[in-house]
């Protein structure tokens, strides 16, 4: 079955989530403890291969991801599809670690 992603709808949802997060936490800056800054990264060739368990793991760093994204010029030459890959771990961290996010308790 085909999956279609509406860019305007995705933008609307992401903006609403970030606005809600700022309001709920009453801050626009989140401190990430050093114990949560590193994560496992699965190589993209193995990421969606459900026939085998990934073996090509690497270590990623939220700090490095943030430093890259935060200093990226916001022009069409600098913003590439790769920018989404650098944002993904940051967004995942927010989704997994924010307490009482969007009215739900952390699992």
N, C-alpha and C positions, 0 to 999 in steps of 0.2 A: 504494500500500500504506500502511495506517495505521501510525502510530508512537505507541506508548503509553509514557509515562515514569512509572515508579514513584517517587513522592516519597520513601518510606522507603528504597528502594534507592539513590537518588541521594544522600540524606543520608549513608547508610552509606559510600558510595564517597568522597564529598568528605571526610568526617571521617577515614577511613583514609588518604587521600592527604596531608592536612595533618599528621596524626600521624606518618606515615612521613617527610615532609619535615623536620619538626622534629628527629626522631631522627637522620636521615642527616646533616643539616647541623649538628647540635649547636647550634642557635640557634633562637630564636623570633622573631627580627627579621631581615629581609632588607634590605640596602642596595641601592637601585636607582640605578645611576649616572645622572647627568644626561643622558648621551647616549642613554639608553634610556627616558626618562620620557615622551617625546612619541610619538604614534602617529597613523596615519590612521584616521579614523572614516568609515564609509560610511553614508549616510542609510538609515534602515530601509525606506523605500519602494523603494530600489534593491538592498537587501541580498540578496534572494532572487529577483530577476528575472534569470534566466539567459539571457534573450533579448538583453540589452544589457550593455555594460560600464558600471559605475557612473561617473557624472560629478559627482555632488554629494558631494564629499569635504570633510571638516572635520578639524580637528586636535584630538585628545584629549590629556589629561595624566594619567598614572598618579598623580602627586602630588595633583591635584585630585580624582580618583576616590577615592583613599585618604582624603583629608581629609573628603570627603562621607560615606563609609561609616563611618569610624572615629568620627565624632561623631554618628551617627544613633542616636536613642534606640531601644532594642530592645523597643518596644511595638507592638501591632497597628495603632495609628493611624499610626505613623511608617513602619513597614515596609510597602512597597507593591511591586507588580510592577516598578516602576521601579528599585528597589534591586538587582534582578538585573542590570539593564543597567549599573549603576554598578560592579558586581562583575566583570562579564565581562572587561573589559580586564586587571584584576588577576589573575584566574585564568588568562587566556591568557598573560600574561607569565610566570607560574610554569611553565606547561606548555612554553613555548618556551625559556626562559632558564636554568632550573635545571640545573646540571651533574649528570650521572649519575643523573638522576631515575628512581626506581623501577627501578634496575638497568640502565637503557638509557643509552647515550651520546647527547648532543645531536647532532641531525642538522645 
